[in-house]
Amino acid sequence: MPEVPAAAAAAVPASPEPFEVRPVTGWGRTAPTVARVLRPRSYQEAAAAVLGCGARGGIARGLGRAYGDAAQNAGGDVLDMTGLARIRSIDAEAGIVVCDAGVSLHTLMEVLLPLGWFVPVTPGTRYVTVGGAIGADVHGKNHHVSGSFGRHVRAFDLLTADGSVRTVLPGTDLFDATTGGMGLTGVVLAAEIQLVPVESAWMSVDTERAADLDDLLARLTANDDGYRYSVAWIDLLARGAATGRAVLTRGDHARVGELPRRARSEPLAFRPGRFPAAPAFLPEGLLTRTTVGVFNEVWYRRAPRHRTGELQRLPAFFHPLDGVPHWNRVYGRGGFVQYQFVVGHGREETLRRVVRRIARRGCPSFLAVLKRFGAGDPGWLSFPMPGWTLALDVPAGLSGLGAFLDELDEEVADAGGRVYLAKDSRLRPDALAAMYPRLADFRALRAGLDPRGVFTSDLARRLSL
Ligand SMILES: Cc1cc2nc3c(=O)[nH]c(=O)nc-3n(C[C@H](O)[C@H](O)[C@H](O)COP(=O)(O)OP(=O)(O)OC[C@H]3O[C@@H](n4cnc5c(N)ncnc54)[C@H](O)[C@@H]3O)c2cc1C
């Protein structure tokens, strides 16, 4: 990988850098555990931290946007990689960036948009690191045409359990085990990423309402491939004939010629707005079936039945939640569970059944989205497969939630589907093997690469990854 020194971290300092012992949680704030948190600032410090891990091992952490317990490690070490955050080189002709793993997609957008380049894949928040995007092999609204993040990574440097650094290329087992491998093959230190060219920091967006789930699936099946980006907000509280009603938004990067005159002088200006942060904690019980039902009704009704070519700024289209810092506090101290699953094409009946069950159960979910995935990705534990993915948030304190989601897991697994590990905090280990057929290969590779089991996390222990 050019510009990045891939030398083995030979001259490793004997003692790890200063650390902090503190509780660590995922974005859902459900299961905090205490760990020793270190923040390496160089390859050498990162290698020292890995070699200095105790019996409870260590795990890399980015910006902690995984909802569950993937980036925490009870009683062990957590390597906060945000201290390694340099952009090392930009090839503005070819659209290739080489950067440290702790660089956020937000920073990449700030730096690259003015040059006419955009990240190839962005999840619903830009406050994720490149390391976290590789670790979870994240997908975006363009999965049906562009695949997941790992497809656009040309190489990365991986710090392995023996303290050495390897440059890993696509098409190798180590690459495919690491993209989506939830940090369990090692610590990504830097990556080389292929970007996509854009003419502006605006999106041209078509919006339409779907009257129910079947209407939504029909619209997505008919012409989703005609759009680069596509996602549907779905009302999971609507019942009867309106079950699964949705607002579908699809679009592409706007060309300069499409912009109003006033925006044409600075078409690539990146202007993320920011509202005041959510209060430290809102009272429990604010998000009930009634309050969320009212919200969903208003949200659905105020959406246009059909509108084309609306211009939206990039942050409004891709990352509306990023405008409200700490929005995850609205669920109160108990936190929330994010449940995301995928089932393949031909398994629409399972999707319908799950949506009906959620609606009957009255889960107060206002952040629910449905998306059509394209071809699966090479990562052994990558989540996407061709089909339908539904993601919903639910307050963790909802009574009977655990048993209810266990039942949904069974439906999903029986249909050959899977749940997303980056969102998970409660899946049972027995459900996992059916969902991830390359799990045995993943475990075998880890056993060879990391025989002492240095890399581990709460997620890895819970699911015996
Ligand atoms: C509002 C919101 C919307 C989201 N939308 C989407 C979406 O649309 N699509 C999607 O796919 N995901 C989505 N996510 C999930 C998020 O994109 C992933 O969890 C991502 O991995 C978070 O990155 P992070 O830097 O915060 O990593 P963390 O959450 O800190 O860690 C996530 C995983 O990556 C590993 N990791 C982190 N850094 C490294 C490293 N340097 N080397 C090796 N492994 C590492 C960790 O060990 C852990 O297993 C969303 C999350 C939020 C909060």
The ligand as a MOL file (V3000), in Angstrom:
LIG
                    3D

  0  0  0     0  0            999 V3000
M  V30 BEGIN CTAB
M  V30 COUNTS 53 58 0 0 0
M  V30 BEGIN ATOM
M  V30 1 C -27.1860 6.1770 13.5810 0
M  V30 2 C -26.4810 4.9510 13.0870 0
M  V30 3 C -26.7550 4.5040 11.8180 0
M  V30 4 C -26.1010 3.3700 11.3290 0
M  V30 5 N -26.3790 2.9750 10.0690 0
M  V30 6 C -25.7470 1.9000 9.5490 0
M  V30 7 C -25.9580 1.5180 8.2010 0
M  V30 8 O -26.7380 2.1340 7.4770 0
M  V30 9 N -25.2530 0.4580 7.7280 0
M  V30 10 C -24.3490 -0.2210 8.4910 0
M  V30 11 O -23.7320 -1.1480 7.9900 0
M  V30 12 N -24.1310 0.1250 9.7820 0
M  V30 13 C -24.8050 1.1640 10.3130 0
M  V30 14 N -24.5440 1.5520 11.6090 0
M  V30 15 C -23.5680 0.7870 12.3850 0
M  V30 16 C -22.1350 1.3400 12.2170 0
M  V30 17 O -21.9220 1.7720 10.9000 0
M  V30 18 C -21.1310 0.2370 12.4940 0
M  V30 19 O -21.3420 -0.3330 13.7400 0
M  V30 20 C -19.6660 0.7000 12.4210 0
M  V30 21 O -18.8580 -0.4250 12.5880 0
M  V30 22 C -19.3380 1.7040 13.5210 0
M  V30 23 O -18.0170 2.1800 13.3310 0
M  V30 24 P -17.1670 2.7150 14.5640 0
M  V30 25 O -15.9590 3.3850 14.0530 0
M  V30 26 O -18.0330 3.4860 15.4750 0
M  V30 27 O -16.7280 1.3390 15.2140 0
M  V30 28 P -17.0720 0.7220 16.6410 0
M  V30 29 O -18.5230 0.7670 16.8590 0
M  V30 30 O -16.2020 1.3250 17.6610 0
M  V30 31 O -16.6290 -0.8030 16.3570 0
M  V30 32 C -17.4100 -1.6020 15.4940 0
M  V30 33 C -16.6470 -2.8860 15.1480 0
M  V30 34 O -15.5100 -2.5560 14.3370 0
M  V30 35 C -14.3270 -3.0290 14.9530 0
M  V30 36 N -13.2570 -2.0440 14.7150 0
M  V30 37 C -13.2890 -0.7080 14.9840 0
M  V30 38 N -12.1060 -0.1590 14.6490 0
M  V30 39 C -11.3230 -1.1590 14.1740 0
M  V30 40 C -9.9870 -1.2280 13.7000 0
M  V30 41 N -9.2040 -0.1530 13.6130 0
M  V30 42 N -9.5140 -2.4440 13.3210 0
M  V30 43 C -10.2930 -3.5570 13.3710 0
M  V30 44 N -11.5510 -3.5400 13.8100 0
M  V30 45 C -12.0680 -2.3540 14.2100 0
M  V30 46 C -14.6460 -3.1510 16.4300 0
M  V30 47 O -13.8130 -4.1130 17.0560 0
M  V30 48 C -16.0960 -3.5920 16.3850 0
M  V30 49 O -16.1880 -4.9680 16.2070 0
M  V30 50 C -25.1660 2.6690 12.1390 0
M  V30 51 C -24.9050 3.1250 13.4320 0
M  V30 52 C -25.5560 4.2630 13.9130 0
M  V30 53 C -25.2560 4.7460 15.2980 0
M  V30 END ATOM
M  V30 BEGIN BOND
M  V30 1 1 1 2
M  V30 2 1 2 3
M  V30 3 2 2 52
M  V30 4 2 3 4
M  V30 5 1 4 5
M  V30 6 1 4 50
M  V30 7 2 5 6
M  V30 8 1 6 7
M  V30 9 1 6 13
M  V30 10 2 7 8
M  V30 11 1 7 9
M  V30 12 1 9 10
M  V30 13 2 10 11
M  V30 14 1 10 12
M  V30 15 2 12 13
M  V30 16 1 13 14
M  V30 17 1 14 15
M  V30 18 1 14 50
M  V30 19 1 15 16
M  V30 20 1 16 17
M  V30 21 1 16 18
M  V30 22 1 18 19
M  V30 23 1 18 20
M  V30 24 1 20 21
M  V30 25 1 20 22
M  V30 26 1 22 23
M  V30 27 1 23 24
M  V30 28 2 24 25
M  V30 29 1 24 26
M  V30 30 1 24 27
M  V30 31 1 27 28
M  V30 32 2 28 29
M  V30 33 1 28 30
M  V30 34 1 28 31
M  V30 35 1 31 32
M  V30 36 1 32 33
M  V30 37 1 33 34
M  V30 38 1 33 48
M  V30 39 1 34 35
M  V30 40 1 35 36
M  V30 41 1 35 46
M  V30 42 1 36 37
M  V30 43 1 36 45
M  V30 44 2 37 38
M  V30 45 1 38 39
M  V30 46 1 39 40
M  V30 47 2 39 45
M  V30 48 1 40 41
M  V30 49 2 40 42
M  V30 50 1 42 43
M  V30 51 2 43 44
M  V30 52 1 44 45
M  V30 53 1 46 47
M  V30 54 1 46 48
M  V30 55 1 48 49
M  V30 56 2 50 51
M  V30 57 1 51 52
M  V30 58 1 52 53
M  V30 END BOND
M  V30 END CTAB
M  END
